[in-house]
Amino acid sequence: MAQPDEPLPPVVSARPLPTRICDVVRSDRPRSCCGMAMAGFRTAKYQLPEWHRRNAGVYYSAITASAEAERGRAESKHLVKQAAASAQRAQEYSKSTLSQRLGDIQFWRMELQKEIMELDAETNLLAAQKLRLERALDATEVPYAVVIDNLECRERRQPPDLVIDEVETQLLKEADLIRDIRDLLKRMIIQATTQIRSNRIQKENCEVDWSDKVETYHIDDKCISYCADSTNVQSHPSSVKFEENASTPKSWAEFSHDNISRAQQEKLASVQLRSLINNVIHDASEDLRMQRSAGNEAFDSHCRQLDEAKLRLEQHLQQILKDIGEEEANIVNLKKAIRDKEAYLKVAQTRLYDRSFRPNVELCRDEPQFRLVSEVEELAVFLEALKRRLMESEQNLKNLEETRMKLEKEIAVKANSIFIDRQKCMSNRIRYPVDLEVASYKQ
């Protein structure tokens, strides 16, 4: 318990010492050299009142010095007590803030650990779905090979029997469907792989954050155990500063919150992707089953004459080839136009770059500067439009190429016969897997 402060000694106001007064006793006697010498002895001495006043001044100075010393000792004692109490309060407050900080670190550490475990479990589930996709993709190889073999067998029919019939249409649909399914499964595998990678990256980010918080928790926990009597404390004057890259409490909490939010987003995206994978496999299996039934029914139908149909297909093929040639020429022209505009853009950008080195006030937003910026923007707009048009033309060319391949395949497979349809094709279709969804679960 703090004791009351001792009363301070009375303070006596300081007064200046009395000045020495030298009185010269005048004499009516005639002056002489001897009289002048005696006057010097008389004027060098103090009077008795002066002597008392001087002694009083000395006493007063001693009392004042003693009072000042006593007041200084009292103030020092008070300052020592105040410093001790302030240091104790500051240390207790620092310890309290460290304890609160430990609670915050523990909270975010547990939240991060929870997200890490949930994200790891979700990643394992998504990896299992990816394995299903790979098995389903492998299961499409046999039906695709059967369709191709059917088409190849029908190509061996004699010219009188070359017709475009329902069988051909169904087989082509089946082949396209399987290709689409295979492409879809491949895209889903890529998407699942990307999502797994994103999950693991975010999990790694959370783990790094979690590891930093574990290390920080141990450091702050060790700091709480320090006290004035600790033997492992040292003087570190240079530590009393804030690092330039130090975070704030708000940014610190936002960093972990953002990591957790991103982890939750990745986890939600992974859950949605798993649901999508289930739907894709189910729908693909149903589509293949229905197409197989349609193909089997088409095999029982009669052949048709295909002379006129073949001519139309060849005409379409010629048109496609003509369009491909024109589209390729258009792509060449677009690429040349892009190169030309890029040259103009480089000139304008170089001018802007060089003008950016103008010194001091010369770095002015003058009319040439605005004109160059406008020129760059106009060229950028035209370049963007040309590039979009180039992409569209390339996509059109790709579509034309795919259409050309389909037409050539359809023309090439018109030589099938009914005998080949019944004896060759139907026997091979026995190997067609009925359910891709079931096949995706098989080891």
TORTIKOL-85612 format. One record per residue (C-alpha): residue number from 1; x, y, z. Coordinates in nm, 3 decimals, padded with zeros to 5 digits, always signed. Example, Ala and Ser with C-alpha at 12.3 -4.5 7.8 and 13.67 -1.06 7.14 Angstrom:
BEGIN
k:1; c1:+01.230; c2:-00.450; c3:+00.780
k:2; c1:+01.367; c2:-00.106; c3:+00.714
//
This chain:
BEGIN
k:1; c1:+00.000; c2:+00.000; c3:+00.000
k:2; c1:+00.144; c2:+00.338; c3:-00.095
k:3; c1:+00.230; c2:+00.566; c3:+00.201
k:4; c1:+00.123; c2:+00.932; c3:+00.202
k:5; c1:+00.385; c2:+01.176; c3:+00.090
k:6; c1:+00.583; c2:+01.355; c3:+00.363
k:7; c1:+00.507; c2:+01.730; c3:+00.412
k:8; c1:+00.751; c2:+01.956; c3:+00.235
k:9; c1:+00.959; c2:+02.202; c3:+00.440
k:10; c1:+00.848; c2:+02.565; c3:+00.441
k:11; c1:+00.993; c2:+02.769; c3:+00.163
k:12; c1:+01.155; c2:+03.101; c3:+00.253
k:13; c1:+01.162; c2:+03.354; c3:-00.026
k:14; c1:+01.510; c2:+03.452; c3:-00.136
k:15; c1:+01.626; c2:+03.809; c3:-00.071
k:16; c1:+01.947; c2:+03.975; c3:-00.191
k:17; c1:+02.229; c2:+04.025; c3:+00.058
k:18; c1:+02.269; c2:+04.381; c3:+00.191
k:19; c1:+02.519; c2:+04.591; c3:+00.010
k:20; c1:+02.825; c2:+04.701; c3:+00.193
k:21; c1:+02.797; c2:+05.069; c3:+00.297
k:22; c1:+03.121; c2:+05.254; c3:+00.348
k:23; c1:+03.074; c2:+05.574; c3:+00.551
k:24; c1:+03.358; c2:+05.819; c3:+00.557
k:25; c1:+03.373; c2:+06.021; c3:+00.878
k:26; c1:+03.427; c2:+06.377; c3:+00.793
k:27; c1:+03.663; c2:+06.576; c3:+01.019
k:28; c1:+03.692; c2:+06.944; c3:+01.067
k:29; c1:+04.057; c2:+06.910; c3:+01.138
k:30; c1:+04.302; c2:+07.019; c3:+00.882
k:31; c1:+04.377; c2:+06.749; c3:+00.635
k:32; c1:+04.715; c2:+06.589; c3:+00.628
k:33; c1:+04.878; c2:+06.298; c3:+00.468
k:34; c1:+04.854; c2:+06.108; c3:+00.796
k:35; c1:+04.484; c2:+06.177; c3:+00.826
k:36; c1:+04.421; c2:+06.040; c3:+00.477
k:37; c1:+04.591; c2:+05.712; c3:+00.571
k:38; c1:+04.375; c2:+05.670; c3:+00.878
k:39; c1:+04.058; c2:+05.728; c3:+00.669
k:40; c1:+04.150; c2:+05.422; c3:+00.455
k:41; c1:+04.150; c2:+05.194; c3:+00.762
k:42; c1:+03.810; c2:+05.321; c3:+00.864
k:43; c1:+03.636; c2:+05.276; c3:+00.524
k:44; c1:+03.752; c2:+04.910; c3:+00.466
k:45; c1:+03.556; c2:+04.772; c3:+00.762
k:46; c1:+03.183; c2:+04.674; c3:+00.799
k:47; c1:+02.957; c2:+04.825; c3:+01.050
k:48; c1:+02.804; c2:+04.602; c3:+01.319
k:49; c1:+02.453; c2:+04.601; c3:+01.164
k:50; c1:+02.607; c2:+04.495; c3:+00.836
k:51; c1:+02.784; c2:+04.212; c3:+01.009
k:52; c1:+02.455; c2:+04.087; c3:+01.156
k:53; c1:+02.277; c2:+04.121; c3:+00.824
k:54; c1:+02.549; c2:+03.924; c3:+00.647
k:55; c1:+02.530; c2:+03.646; c3:+00.904
k:56; c1:+02.153; c2:+03.639; c3:+00.859
k:57; c1:+02.204; c2:+03.605; c3:+00.484
k:58; c1:+02.442; c2:+03.313; c3:+00.534
k:59; c1:+02.190; c2:+03.148; c3:+00.768
k:60; c1:+01.916; c2:+03.205; c3:+00.516
k:61; c1:+02.127; c2:+03.054; c3:+00.234
k:62; c1:+02.199; c2:+02.747; c3:+00.445
k:63; c1:+01.832; c2:+02.707; c3:+00.534
k:64; c1:+01.734; c2:+02.754; c3:+00.168
k:65; c1:+01.992; c2:+02.498; c3:+00.046
k:66; c1:+01.878; c2:+02.250; c3:+00.310
k:67; c1:+01.514; c2:+02.305; c3:+00.218
k:68; c1:+01.592; c2:+02.261; c3:-00.155
k:69; c1:+01.784; c2:+01.942; c3:-00.082
k:70; c1:+01.504; c2:+01.807; c3:+00.137
k:71; c1:+01.245; c2:+01.896; c3:-00.128
k:72; c1:+01.461; c2:+01.729; c3:-00.395
k:73; c1:+01.486; c2:+01.414; c3:-00.183
k:74; c1:+01.111; c2:+01.411; c3:-00.131
k:75; c1:+01.048; c2:+01.462; c3:-00.502
k:76; c1:+01.300; c2:+01.189; c3:-00.586
k:77; c1:+01.129; c2:+00.950; c3:-00.349
k:78; c1:+00.791; c2:+01.039; c3:-00.498
k:79; c1:+00.931; c2:+00.997; c3:-00.850
k:80; c1:+01.076; c2:+00.656; c3:-00.762
k:81; c1:+00.741; c2:+00.541; c3:-00.630
k:82; c1:+00.558; c2:+00.686; c3:-00.930
k:83; c1:+00.803; c2:+00.527; c3:-01.177
k:84; c1:+00.773; c2:+00.190; c3:-01.004
k:85; c1:+00.395; c2:+00.207; c3:-01.005
k:86; c1:+00.389; c2:+00.323; c3:-01.369
k:87; c1:+00.629; c2:+00.049; c3:-01.475
k:88; c1:+00.419; c2:-00.210; c3:-01.294
k:89; c1:+00.098; c2:-00.081; c3:-01.454
k:90; c1:+00.261; c2:-00.067; c3:-01.799
k:91; c1:+00.391; c2:-00.422; c3:-01.764
k:92; c1:+00.054; c2:-00.550; c3:-01.644
k:93; c1:-00.122; c2:-00.372; c3:-01.929
k:94; c1:+00.130; c2:-00.512; c3:-02.179
k:95; c1:+00.075; c2:-00.857; c3:-02.033
k:96; c1:-00.301; c2:-00.809; c3:-02.060
k:97; c1:-00.273; c2:-00.702; c3:-02.425
k:98; c1:-00.045; c2:-00.998; c3:-02.495
k:99; c1:-00.301; c2:-01.230; c3:-02.336
k:100; c1:-00.575; c2:-01.080; c3:-02.552
k:101; c1:-00.348; c2:-01.113; c3:-02.852
k:102; c1:-00.292; c2:-01.479; c3:-02.769
k:103; c1:-00.668; c2:-01.526; c3:-02.764
k:104; c1:-00.699; c2:-01.366; c3:-03.108
k:105; c1:-00.414; c2:-01.578; c3:-03.244
k:106; c1:-00.568; c2:-01.893; c3:-03.096
k:107; c1:-00.906; c2:-01.809; c3:-03.252
k:108; c1:-00.764; c2:-01.760; c3:-03.602
k:109; c1:-00.537; c2:-02.061; c3:-03.560
k:110; c1:-00.832; c2:-02.286; c3:-03.480
k:111; c1:-01.034; c2:-02.138; c3:-03.767
k:112; c1:-00.744; c2:-02.197; c3:-04.006
k:113; c1:-00.693; c2:-02.549; c3:-03.878
k:114; c1:-01.062; c2:-02.622; c3:-03.929
k:115; c1:-01.053; c2:-02.491; c3:-04.285
k:116; c1:-00.735; c2:-02.685; c3:-04.358
k:117; c1:-00.892; c2:-03.013; c3:-04.245
k:118; c1:-01.219; c2:-02.948; c3:-04.430
k:119; c1:-01.039; c2:-02.839; c3:-04.747
k:120; c1:-00.815; c2:-03.146; c3:-04.731
k:121; c1:-01.116; c2:-03.374; c3:-04.695
k:122; c1:-01.294; c2:-03.197; c3:-04.981
k:123; c1:-00.983; c2:-03.230; c3:-05.198
k:124; c1:-00.976; c2:-03.605; c3:-05.136
k:125; c1:-01.343; c2:-03.632; c3:-05.234
k:126; c1:-01.279; c2:-03.434; c3:-05.551
k:127; c1:-00.980; c2:-03.655; c3:-05.631
k:128; c1:-01.212; c2:-03.958; c3:-05.606
k:129; c1:-01.453; c2:-03.788; c3:-05.849
k:130; c1:-01.164; c2:-03.720; c3:-06.083
k:131; c1:-01.078; c2:-04.091; c3:-06.073
k:132; c1:-01.439; c2:-04.166; c3:-06.173
k:133; c1:-01.403; c2:-03.931; c3:-06.468
k:134; c1:-01.085; c2:-04.106; c3:-06.578
k:135; c1:-01.253; c2:-04.449; c3:-06.554
k:136; c1:-01.556; c2:-04.321; c3:-06.746
k:137; c1:-01.323; c2:-04.179; c3:-07.010
k:138; c1:-01.148; c2:-04.515; c3:-07.040
k:139; c1:-01.488; c2:-04.686; c3:-07.068
k:140; c1:-01.574; c2:-04.479; c3:-07.379
k:141; c1:-01.284; c2:-04.624; c3:-07.576
k:142; c1:-01.465; c2:-04.951; c3:-07.654
k:143; c1:-01.794; c2:-04.795; c3:-07.779
k:144; c1:-01.601; c2:-04.541; c3:-07.979
k:145; c1:-01.392; c2:-04.817; c3:-08.136
k:146; c1:-01.712; c2:-05.010; c3:-08.217
k:147; c1:-01.869; c2:-04.709; c3:-08.389
k:148; c1:-01.556; c2:-04.647; c3:-08.592
k:149; c1:-01.542; c2:-05.015; c3:-08.686
k:150; c1:-01.909; c2:-05.003; c3:-08.795
k:151; c1:-01.837; c2:-04.704; c3:-09.011
k:152; c1:-01.532; c2:-04.873; c3:-09.160
k:153; c1:-01.728; c2:-05.191; c3:-09.231
k:154; c1:-02.004; c2:-04.998; c3:-09.405
k:155; c1:-01.743; c2:-04.837; c3:-09.627
k:156; c1:-01.688; c2:-05.176; c3:-09.792
k:157; c1:-02.033; c2:-05.194; c3:-09.948
k:158; c1:-02.057; c2:-05.202; c3:-10.327
k:159; c1:-02.143; c2:-04.881; c3:-10.515
k:160; c1:-02.501; c2:-04.987; c3:-10.583
k:161; c1:-02.554; c2:-05.018; c3:-10.209
k:162; c1:-02.394; c2:-04.685; c3:-10.117
k:163; c1:-02.682; c2:-04.497; c3:-09.956
k:164; c1:-02.716; c2:-04.242; c3:-09.675
k:165; c1:-02.958; c2:-04.419; c3:-09.449
k:166; c1:-03.075; c2:-04.386; c3:-09.094
k:167; c1:-02.804; c2:-04.626; c3:-08.982
k:168; c1:-02.537; c2:-04.394; c3:-09.112
k:169; c1:-02.698; c2:-04.097; c3:-08.939
k:170; c1:-02.729; c2:-04.276; c3:-08.609
k:171; c1:-02.373; c2:-04.403; c3:-08.628
k:172; c1:-02.242; c2:-04.056; c3:-08.697
k:173; c1:-02.450; c2:-03.915; c3:-08.415
k:174; c1:-02.316; c2:-04.186; c3:-08.193
k:175; c1:-01.958; c2:-04.110; c3:-08.294
k:176; c1:-02.009; c2:-03.736; c3:-08.243
k:177; c1:-02.179; c2:-03.799; c3:-07.912
k:178; c1:-01.893; c2:-04.015; c3:-07.790
k:179; c1:-01.640; c2:-03.758; c3:-07.906
k:180; c1:-01.835; c2:-03.487; c3:-07.732
k:181; c1:-01.859; c2:-03.698; c3:-07.419
k:182; c1:-01.488; c2:-03.773; c3:-07.432
k:183; c1:-01.409; c2:-03.404; c3:-07.482
k:184; c1:-01.645; c2:-03.315; c3:-07.200
k:185; c1:-01.489; c2:-03.573; c3:-06.971
k:186; c1:-01.142; c2:-03.447; c3:-07.059
k:187; c1:-01.247; c2:-03.090; c3:-06.986
k:188; c1:-01.399; c2:-03.202; c3:-06.659
k:189; c1:-01.076; c2:-03.384; c3:-06.572
k:190; c1:-00.878; c2:-03.070; c3:-06.647
k:191; c1:-01.123; c2:-02.865; c3:-06.445
k:192; c1:-01.104; c2:-03.110; c3:-06.156
k:193; c1:-00.725; c2:-03.108; c3:-06.175
k:194; c1:-00.724; c2:-02.729; c3:-06.172
k:195; c1:-00.964; c2:-02.721; c3:-05.879
k:196; c1:-00.755; c2:-02.975; c3:-05.688
k:197; c1:-00.449; c2:-02.761; c3:-05.754
k:198; c1:-00.636; c2:-02.451; c3:-05.635
k:199; c1:-00.752; c2:-02.636; c3:-05.325
k:200; c1:-00.399; c2:-02.745; c3:-05.246
k:201; c1:-00.258; c2:-02.398; c3:-05.310
k:202; c1:-00.515; c2:-02.241; c3:-05.081
k:203; c1:-00.459; c2:-02.518; c3:-04.828
k:204; c1:-00.087; c2:-02.443; c3:-04.843
k:205; c1:-00.158; c2:-02.071; c3:-04.792
k:206; c1:-00.372; c2:-02.153; c3:-04.490
k:207; c1:-00.103; c2:-02.390; c3:-04.360
k:208; c1:+00.162; c2:-02.118; c3:-04.393
k:209; c1:-00.066; c2:-01.874; c3:-04.212
k:210; c1:-00.143; c2:-02.140; c3:-03.949
k:211; c1:+00.228; c2:-02.217; c3:-03.906
k:212; c1:+00.308; c2:-01.847; c3:-03.866
k:213; c1:+00.039; c2:-01.813; c3:-03.604
k:214; c1:+00.166; c2:-02.118; c3:-03.416
k:215; c1:+00.515; c2:-01.970; c3:-03.411
k:216; c1:+00.377; c2:-01.629; c3:-03.312
k:217; c1:+00.168; c2:-01.791; c3:-03.038
k:218; c1:+00.480; c2:-01.951; c3:-02.890
k:219; c1:+00.670; c2:-01.620; c3:-02.912
k:220; c1:+00.394; c2:-01.417; c3:-02.744
k:221; c1:+00.341; c2:-01.692; c3:-02.486
k:222; c1:+00.711; c2:-01.672; c3:-02.405
k:223; c1:+00.686; c2:-01.293; c3:-02.387
k:224; c1:+00.405; c2:-01.319; c3:-02.130
k:225; c1:+00.631; c2:-01.528; c3:-01.905
k:226; c1:+00.896; c2:-01.251; c3:-01.894
k:227; c1:+00.915; c2:-01.033; c3:-01.582
k:228; c1:+01.164; c2:-00.799; c3:-01.421
k:229; c1:+01.321; c2:-01.093; c3:-01.232
k:230; c1:+01.366; c2:-01.307; c3:-01.543
k:231; c1:+01.724; c2:-01.409; c3:-01.615
k:232; c1:+01.679; c2:-01.439; c3:-01.990
k:233; c1:+01.590; c2:-01.077; c3:-02.062
k:234; c1:+01.838; c2:-00.841; c3:-02.222
k:235; c1:+01.856; c2:-00.483; c3:-02.336
k:236; c1:+01.758; c2:-00.433; c3:-02.700
k:237; c1:+01.734; c2:-00.057; c3:-02.765
k:238; c1:+01.704; c2:-00.105; c3:-03.141
k:239; c1:+01.385; c2:-00.308; c3:-03.099
k:240; c1:+01.182; c2:-00.002; c3:-02.998
k:241; c1:+01.061; c2:+00.071; c3:-03.349
k:242; c1:+00.802; c2:-00.043; c3:-03.600
k:243; c1:+00.918; c2:-00.235; c3:-03.904
k:244; c1:+00.825; c2:-00.077; c3:-04.235
k:245; c1:+00.660; c2:-00.399; c3:-04.353
k:246; c1:+00.475; c2:-00.458; c3:-04.025
k:247; c1:+00.102; c2:-00.521; c3:-04.052
k:248; c1:-00.172; c2:-00.347; c3:-03.862
k:249; c1:-00.425; c2:-00.534; c3:-03.643
k:250; c1:-00.686; c2:-00.470; c3:-03.911
k:251; c1:-00.470; c2:-00.597; c3:-04.197
k:252; c1:-00.354; c2:-00.888; c3:-03.980
k:253; c1:-00.711; c2:-01.001; c3:-03.916
k:254; c1:-00.811; c2:-00.933; c3:-04.276
k:255; c1:-00.522; c2:-01.149; c3:-04.400
k:256; c1:-00.642; c2:-01.457; c3:-04.211
k:257; c1:-01.006; c2:-01.374; c3:-04.287
k:258; c1:-00.924; c2:-01.352; c3:-04.658
k:259; c1:-00.738; c2:-01.683; c3:-04.645
k:260; c1:-01.035; c2:-01.848; c3:-04.477
k:261; c1:-01.278; c2:-01.684; c3:-04.719
k:262; c1:-01.078; c2:-01.801; c3:-05.018
k:263; c1:-01.056; c2:-02.149; c3:-04.869
k:264; c1:-01.432; c2:-02.153; c3:-04.822
k:265; c1:-01.481; c2:-02.031; c3:-05.178
k:266; c1:-01.254; c2:-02.303; c3:-05.312
k:267; c1:-01.433; c2:-02.558; c3:-05.097
k:268; c1:-01.772; c2:-02.443; c3:-05.226
k:269; c1:-01.645; c2:-02.450; c3:-05.583
k:270; c1:-01.514; c2:-02.802; c3:-05.522
k:271; c1:-01.849; c2:-02.918; c3:-05.384
k:272; c1:-02.031; c2:-02.771; c3:-05.683
k:273; c1:-01.782; c2:-02.931; c3:-05.919
k:274; c1:-01.835; c2:-03.272; c3:-05.760
k:275; c1:-02.209; c2:-03.235; c3:-05.806
k:276; c1:-02.152; c2:-03.131; c3:-06.167
k:277; c1:-01.931; c2:-03.435; c3:-06.225
k:278; c1:-02.204; c2:-03.664; c3:-06.096
k:279; c1:-02.457; c2:-03.504; c3:-06.329
k:280; c1:-02.219; c2:-03.518; c3:-06.626
k:281; c1:-02.146; c2:-03.888; c3:-06.580
k:282; c1:-02.515; c2:-03.968; c3:-06.531
k:283; c1:-02.629; c2:-03.764; c3:-06.832
k:284; c1:-02.352; c2:-03.904; c3:-07.051
k:285; c1:-02.449; c2:-04.259; c3:-06.959
k:286; c1:-02.815; c2:-04.192; c3:-07.039
k:287; c1:-02.732; c2:-04.024; c3:-07.370
k:288; c1:-02.515; c2:-04.315; c3:-07.477
k:289; c1:-02.782; c2:-04.567; c3:-07.381
k:290; c1:-03.051; c2:-04.384; c3:-07.578
k:291; c1:-02.826; c2:-04.339; c3:-07.878
k:292; c1:-02.736; c2:-04.707; c3:-07.870
k:293; c1:-03.106; c2:-04.798; c3:-07.881
k:294; c1:-03.161; c2:-04.562; c3:-08.175
k:295; c1:-02.864; c2:-04.713; c3:-08.358
k:296; c1:-02.987; c2:-05.068; c3:-08.305
k:297; c1:-03.328; c2:-04.975; c3:-08.443
k:298; c1:-03.169; c2:-04.803; c3:-08.743
k:299; c1:-02.972; c2:-05.119; c3:-08.827
k:300; c1:-03.304; c2:-05.302; c3:-08.897
k:301; c1:-03.412; c2:-05.054; c3:-09.165
k:302; c1:-03.358; c2:-05.088; c3:-09.539
k:303; c1:-03.089; c2:-04.918; c3:-09.742
k:304; c1:-03.159; c2:-04.614; c3:-09.955
k:305; c1:-03.023; c2:-04.484; c3:-10.275
k:306; c1:-02.752; c2:-04.227; c3:-10.206
k:307; c1:-02.642; c2:-04.101; c3:-10.548
k:308; c1:-02.820; c2:-03.767; c3:-10.511
k:309; c1:-02.726; c2:-03.742; c3:-10.146
k:310; c1:-02.360; c2:-03.806; c3:-10.222
k:311; c1:-02.363; c2:-03.533; c3:-10.487
k:312; c1:-02.511; c2:-03.289; c3:-10.239
k:313; c1:-02.248; c2:-03.384; c3:-09.983
k:314; c1:-01.972; c2:-03.327; c3:-10.237
k:315; c1:-02.120; c2:-02.991; c3:-10.326
k:316; c1:-02.125; c2:-02.898; c3:-09.962
k:317; c1:-01.767; c2:-03.012; c3:-09.930
k:318; c1:-01.660; c2:-02.793; c3:-10.221
k:319; c1:-01.833; c2:-02.497; c3:-10.067
k:320; c1:-01.663; c2:-02.567; c3:-09.737
k:321; c1:-01.325; c2:-02.590; c3:-09.909
k:322; c1:-01.395; c2:-02.265; c3:-10.089
k:323; c1:-01.495; c2:-02.104; c3:-09.759
k:324; c1:-01.181; c2:-02.241; c3:-09.598
k:325; c1:-00.965; c2:-02.087; c3:-09.871
k:326; c1:-01.140; c2:-01.753; c3:-09.839
k:327; c1:-01.122; c2:-01.769; c3:-09.460
k:328; c1:-00.749; c2:-01.847; c3:-09.472
k:329; c1:-00.693; c2:-01.549; c3:-09.703
k:330; c1:-00.900; c2:-01.335; c3:-09.465
k:331; c1:-00.686; c2:-01.451; c3:-09.172
k:332; c1:-00.368; c2:-01.359; c3:-09.362
k:333; c1:-00.506; c2:-01.011; c3:-09.434
k:334; c1:-00.612; c2:-00.965; c3:-09.071
k:335; c1:-00.268; c2:-01.068; c3:-08.943
k:336; c1:-00.101; c2:-00.824; c3:-09.183
k:337; c1:-00.335; c2:-00.546; c3:-09.070
k:338; c1:-00.257; c2:-00.624; c3:-08.706
k:339; c1:+00.117; c2:-00.608; c3:-08.772
k:340; c1:+00.078; c2:-00.276; c3:-08.948
k:341; c1:-00.129; c2:-00.126; c3:-08.665
k:342; c1:+00.113; c2:-00.259; c3:-08.405
k:343; c1:+00.394; c2:-00.072; c3:-08.578
k:344; c1:+00.196; c2:+00.252; c3:-08.555
k:345; c1:+00.115; c2:+00.174; c3:-08.192
k:346; c1:+00.482; c2:+00.118; c3:-08.109
k:347; c1:+00.570; c2:+00.456; c3:-08.261
k:348; c1:+00.305; c2:+00.635; c3:-08.054
k:349; c1:+00.399; c2:+00.448; c3:-07.737
k:350; c1:+00.769; c2:+00.521; c3:-07.793
k:351; c1:+00.690; c2:+00.889; c3:-07.830
k:352; c1:+00.495; c2:+00.886; c3:-07.508
k:353; c1:+00.774; c2:+00.696; c3:-07.336
k:354; c1:+01.044; c2:+00.938; c3:-07.450
k:355; c1:+00.830; c2:+01.241; c3:-07.357
k:356; c1:+00.789; c2:+01.100; c3:-07.006
k:357; c1:+01.157; c2:+01.190; c3:-06.943
k:358; c1:+01.098; c2:+01.564; c3:-06.985
k:359; c1:+01.249; c2:+01.739; c3:-06.682
k:360; c1:+01.062; c2:+01.930; c3:-06.415
k:361; c1:+00.791; c2:+02.162; c3:-06.539
k:362; c1:+00.858; c2:+02.057; c3:-06.897
k:363; c1:+00.661; c2:+01.740; c3:-06.814
k:364; c1:+00.346; c2:+01.912; c3:-06.935
k:365; c1:+00.010; c2:+01.776; c3:-07.042
k:366; c1:+00.028; c2:+01.965; c3:-07.367
k:367; c1:-00.166; c2:+01.914; c3:-07.685
k:368; c1:+00.088; c2:+01.666; c3:-07.834
k:369; c1:+00.061; c2:+01.460; c3:-07.516
k:370; c1:-00.319; c2:+01.444; c3:-07.541
k:371; c1:-00.298; c2:+01.369; c3:-07.911
k:372; c1:-00.048; c2:+01.086; c3:-07.857
k:373; c1:-00.265; c2:+00.936; c3:-07.584
k:374; c1:-00.568; c2:+00.961; c3:-07.810
k:375; c1:-00.370; c2:+00.803; c3:-08.091
k:376; c1:-00.268; c2:+00.511; c3:-07.869
k:377; c1:-00.627; c2:+00.463; c3:-07.755
k:378; c1:-00.761; c2:+00.470; c3:-08.110
k:379; c1:-00.496; c2:+00.224; c3:-08.228
k:380; c1:-00.565; c2:+00.001; c3:-07.928
k:381; c1:-00.936; c2:-00.002; c3:-08.013
k:382; c1:-00.867; c2:-00.093; c3:-08.374
k:383; c1:-00.613; c2:-00.357; c3:-08.272
k:384; c1:-00.860; c2:-00.507; c3:-08.028
k:385; c1:-01.130; c2:-00.516; c3:-08.296
k:386; c1:-00.889; c2:-00.672; c3:-08.548
k:387; c1:-00.777; c2:-00.932; c3:-08.296
k:388; c1:-01.136; c2:-01.018; c3:-08.209
k:389; c1:-01.213; c2:-01.050; c3:-08.576
k:390; c1:-00.901; c2:-01.266; c3:-08.620
k:391; c1:-01.012; c2:-01.494; c3:-08.338
k:392; c1:-01.358; c2:-01.518; c3:-08.488
k:393; c1:-01.209; c2:-01.598; c3:-08.828
k:394; c1:-00.979; c2:-01.861; c3:-08.679
k:395; c1:-01.275; c2:-02.011; c3:-08.495
k:396; c1:-01.475; c2:-02.004; c3:-08.818
k:397; c1:-01.185; c2:-02.173; c3:-08.994
k:398; c1:-01.170; c2:-02.434; c3:-08.721
k:399; c1:-01.543; c2:-02.494; c3:-08.754
k:400; c1:-01.508; c2:-02.517; c3:-09.130
k:401; c1:-01.225; c2:-02.768; c3:-09.090
k:402; c1:-01.434; c2:-02.979; c3:-08.854
k:403; c1:-01.728; c2:-02.964; c3:-09.094
k:404; c1:-01.500; c2:-03.061; c3:-09.381
k:405; c1:-01.374; c2:-03.363; c3:-09.187
k:406; c1:-01.729; c2:-03.469; c3:-09.108
k:407; c1:-01.839; c2:-03.436; c3:-09.470
k:408; c1:-01.539; c2:-03.631; c3:-09.597
k:409; c1:-01.603; c2:-03.903; c3:-09.342
k:410; c1:-01.970; c2:-03.922; c3:-09.438
k:411; c1:-01.879; c2:-03.946; c3:-09.807
k:412; c1:-01.618; c2:-04.214; c3:-09.734
k:413; c1:-01.851; c2:-04.441; c3:-09.530
k:414; c1:-02.134; c2:-04.473; c3:-09.782
k:415; c1:-02.006; c2:-04.804; c3:-09.919
k:416; c1:-02.167; c2:-05.024; c3:-09.657
k:417; c1:-02.400; c2:-05.311; c3:-09.734
k:418; c1:-02.692; c2:-05.464; c3:-09.548
k:419; c1:-02.490; c2:-05.781; c3:-09.503
k:420; c1:-02.214; c2:-05.584; c3:-09.333
k:421; c1:-02.473; c2:-05.404; c3:-09.124
k:422; c1:-02.623; c2:-05.732; c3:-08.990
k:423; c1:-02.322; c2:-05.962; c3:-08.981
k:424; c1:-02.039; c2:-05.729; c3:-08.899
k:425; c1:-02.172; c2:-05.424; c3:-08.725
k:426; c1:-02.436; c2:-05.578; c3:-08.499
k:427; c1:-02.198; c2:-05.844; c3:-08.371
k:428; c1:-01.944; c2:-05.582; c3:-08.272
k:429; c1:-02.200; c2:-05.373; c3:-08.088
k:430; c1:-02.236; c2:-05.646; c3:-07.824
k:431; c1:-01.922; c2:-05.504; c3:-07.665
k:432; c1:-02.090; c2:-05.167; c3:-07.613
k:433; c1:-02.095; c2:-05.082; c3:-07.240
k:434; c1:-02.448; c2:-05.019; c3:-07.125
k:435; c1:-02.383; c2:-04.781; c3:-06.834
k:436; c1:-02.089; c2:-04.545; c3:-06.802
k:437; c1:-02.201; c2:-04.452; c3:-06.453
k:438; c1:-02.153; c2:-04.811; c3:-06.338
k:439; c1:-01.824; c2:-04.838; c3:-06.525
k:440; c1:-01.693; c2:-04.529; c3:-06.343
k:441; c1:-01.710; c2:-04.718; c3:-06.011
k:442; c1:-01.537; c2:-05.033; c3:-06.134
k:443; c1:-01.177; c2:-05.090; c3:-06.036
//
